Amino acid sequence: MRRRSPTSQCSDDSMEKGQGKNHHPRICLLVSLSGLFWFLLLYFHFVILGGNHVQDSPSLDPIFLKGQSIITPQSNPLNRATFRRAKVEKRNAQPPVIQPVIRNNSTRRRDPESYSFMRALRTVENKSDPCGGRYIYVHDLPPRFNEDMLKECKTLSPWTNMCKFTANAGLGPQMENADGVFSNTGWYATNQFAVDVIFGNRMKQYECLTNDSSLAAAIFVPFYAGFDIARYLWGYNTSMRDAASLDLVDWLQKRPEWSIMGGKDHFLVAGRITWDFRRLSDSDSDWGNKLLFLPAGRNMSMLVVESSPWNANDFGIPYPTYFHPAKDAEVFVWQDRMRKLERKWLFCFAGGARPDNPKSIRGQIIDQCKESKVCQLLKCGQSGESKCHSPSSIMQMFQSSLFCLQPQGDSYTRRSAFDAMLAGCIPVFFHPASAYTQYTWHLPKNYSSFSVFISENDVRKKNISIEERLNQIPLEKVKEMREVVISMIPRLIYADPRSKLETLKDAFDVSVQAVIKKVTKLRKDIIEDRKDDNFIEELSWKYELLDEGQTQIGAHEWDPFFEKPKDGSAESEAEAAKNSWKNEQGQHS
């Protein structure tokens, strides 16, 4: 018996059911073809067509590589050929922005080695290198920013011929010692606004200069900013006053050194008060230029003889005195001499009244000094008496007094304070911004260790006698304070720029060291991703008074001194700067 195929069986069955009619085999064939058709249709729909609808498929599962989301063919449950086709299309499209994946609520920190300043930081680790961590790179500025100004020294002041004061590397003419008040060497008739050139020439003698900016702990910009603005303060429009500053910024921003930290490792010096560089508008009637308000100016550190209590991009450095020693021995001899002097006056004052300024207490101070038998007075009028502008007369008075009164001038500070301390005279301040919040790099934070503070509000209301207040200080305490003042002398003077002190640090050394410390801390904060989001720039003066490691500020006893008047009744800082420029042309006013 033959084995029957399914078709034969179907035919036989059909024949049996159909009682042998021959059309039954056709029906069986149609059924088979119909089944094949539906099978092919379903296969085409779900397999061939279904593979093209990638967008309708489930989302692709990513894998993570260094915090980035990467899609792979293996993660696609659908057709790999389709994925390859999508990759070709992706090459022709713009690359997507891939966001980093945040895990455990923390971000991946940038590799410290990727920072360009790491080489400079590492120089500290080289113990055999005495300049490790102290290198300074100096920009080679075009001479129009510095030396050309000295060639035109007659134009630096509308009233004073500055040519004689720019001589001797900025120290001015050497002074004779006919009255025996000075030492025989190291004394010069230095102009109080000459720090630009003194500091610049002193930098040329700095022992850790480098031509490799990648080693630099800080970068110096030898722009004579004070000399520049002095040329155009009177009778010039804002475009002229701003021209050199804008030119400087443009030059710096094109330098590769600038791009490393956006200028935050740069510093420059101006031997003028900060208000000469903080013009608030572009009106020709407003004072000064806007160097410190330029974005680039905000990034750099500017060293000025008077800084702003409400801004963070300037720092106070001492006014220049008349003493510029070339050797350590000259300093030691002077200090010993100040210790041994007999001081017959309890206190003294050199200066003039400010009748046009209702807030000035100079009138009360002059009256109290006149009425006292233990006060020595050198009263200076608007035009000035000869003795008020005689360095010999001024220093002789300071050397014979225990205390030297230092009220505000037209602005917060006075050169006189540094001349007094140079003479071993204990300064008496009446406003904290006259010294305590200004020269935090150079003066002890414990202000009572070297000075006396009497609130100007008490003097103005005539609630206190200066003589009585000073007489209340025990003689032993006075002796201790005077010794602190005398020990501070090296930090307050600028050594002769043509030489260098061997063991002592002068005002230049202290300033450079402070700048380096500031830049180094900033670099470490960048590496560690540390940010002080709570910093309040308008309270900058408070931060300067914090001890090492402190970051929090709060209410302070000096808050009333730094509240800006809201009624507009007080003289503006710009107006104070203008009056200061006129009145302080003499050595003391």
Secondary structure, 3 states (H helix, E strand, C coil): CCCCCHHHHHHHHHHHHCCCCCCHHHHHHHHHHHHHHHHHHHHHHHHHHHHHCCCCCCCCCCEEECCEEECCHHHCCCCHHHHHHHHHHHHHCCCCCCCCCCECCECCCCCHHHCCCHHHHHHHHCCCCCCCCCCEEECCCCHHHCHHHHHCHHHCCCCCCCCCCCCHHHCCCECCCCCCCCCCCCEECCCCCCHHHHHHHHHCCCCCECCCHHHCCEEECCCCHHHHHHHHCCCCCHHHHHHHHHHHHHHHHCCHHHHHHCCCCEEEEEEEEHHHHCCCCCCCCCCCCCHHHCHHHHHCEEEEEECCCCCCCEEECCCCCCECCCCHHHHHHHHHHHHHCCCCEEEEEEECCCCCCCCCCHHHHHHHHHHCCCEEEEECCCCCCHHHHCHHHHHHHHHCEEEEEECCCCCCCCCHHHHHHHCCCEEEECCHHHCCCCCCCCCCCCHHHCCEECCHHHHHCCCCCHHHHHHCCCHHHHHHHHHHHHHHHHHHCCCCCCCCCCCCCCHHHHHHHHHHHHHHHHHHHHHCCCCCCCCCHHHHHHHCCCCCCCCCCCCCCCHHHHCCCCCCCCCCHHHHHHHHHHHCCCCCC
